[in-house]
Amino acid sequence: MRQPPAMRVGCCGFPLSLPRYAAIFPVAEVQQTFYQPPLPRTLEKWRSQVPPDFEFTLKAWQLITHEATSPTYRRLREKLSDQQKRETGAFRLSSTVMAAWARTLGCVRILCSHVILFQCPARFAPTQEHKSNLRSFFREIRREANSGPGGERLTYVWEPRGEWQPEEVQELCEELGLVRGVDPFGQAPAKAPLGYFRLHGRTRYHYQFTDADLKELLGLARSHTFCYVLFNNISMLDDARRFLKLAVGK
């Protein structure tokens, strides 16, 4: 299928076998790296099953963003010590969080990825402590990336949830060089060249987008110079296919 200019359309996860999926879509957002980073041989297999220009974006490991009390830790296969549990989440500059970042970065390199999503829980509220953590974390990982051989050209997408106001999110994104990840039907897209949309269903996960929804979505995506449009609802495969056809004018 032809791809629309200045846009990449796909799904959050693999609703088909990876080779079949990659024959239709140019991008997929990897979910497994959030719960438990896969083994290197698994990531190498994925990379070998897709064309060279296929793109994997991925979610950073939950140890960076979520505290150990989060229900998402039920899918963590590694056993954490009590100290590690105290050090997880909220972008703390702890040895545990930085080790989780190193593991995430290892996945990025194997998959030849360039875009990393940091999805936060609602409990990561806009407190001064959390803002300070956010600033310290991203300044540190950028410093490390720039000090390496040649540096690493990575795009960091931040998806806050909860009580954050659009203005303070925009200010932090501009200050730290982040891209705001949004569900454009839930939050107004940021005014920025790069957009990163995650479609969770207009009212719920089981929602299927209407033709009118997809036309509205296309207009929102085209307000950016370049935009990722990734579906994450139960009918993601069908909705992504329909949106792709609309975007290329078929």
C-alpha positions, 0 to 999 in steps of 0.5 A: 500500500502507498504511504501518505507524505509527511505521515507514518501510520500504524498500530501500537503492537502487532495485530498481525504477524510482523512480516504481514504487518510490515507489508502494509504499514511503515511503523509499529510502536513496540509495547513489550519494552514497557512491561519487560524488555525482550531478549536481544535475540527476539529483537534481532529476529523482529528487525530481520523480519521487516524491510530496512526502512520499516520503523519501530518506535518503542515505549521506555521501560516502566521502571523509568516512569512508573513506581513499583506500586503500579499494577503494570508491574504484574507483567514484570518478569524480573524480581526487584529488590526492596531498594530497587522498588523504592528507586523506580519511577517518576524519572528519579536519577537513581541507579535503578532508573538509569539502569532501566534507561540503559536497557531501553537504549539497548533495545533502541539500538538493536531495533534501529529505532529513533523515537522513544515514548515515555508514557506516564501514569496519572499519579505523575502529577505536575508537582515541583518534585516531578518537574525537577525529576523530569528536567534532571533525567532528560538533561542527563540522558542528553548529556550522555548521548552527546558525549558518545562517539558521534552522539545519538539522534533520538526523539523523546516523546512524553505522554503525560496524563492526569492534571497537567495543563497544556501550557505547562506541558508545552513549556517543558517540551520546548525547554527539554526538546521533547515531543508531546504524545497525545490522543488528539481526540482527548487533548489538543495537539501541540503546536509543533512541527512533529506530531505523535498521535496515539489513538485509544478510542474516542470514548473507550478502548472498544470504540471503532472510529467512524469515517467522520472521525478519520477525516477529522483525524487527517486534518489534525495530523496535517497540522504538523509538518510530520506526524506519527498516527498510531492506533491503540484501540481494539479495532486498531488494524481495521481503523489504521487500514481505513485511515491509511487509505483515506490519507493516500486518497484511495 
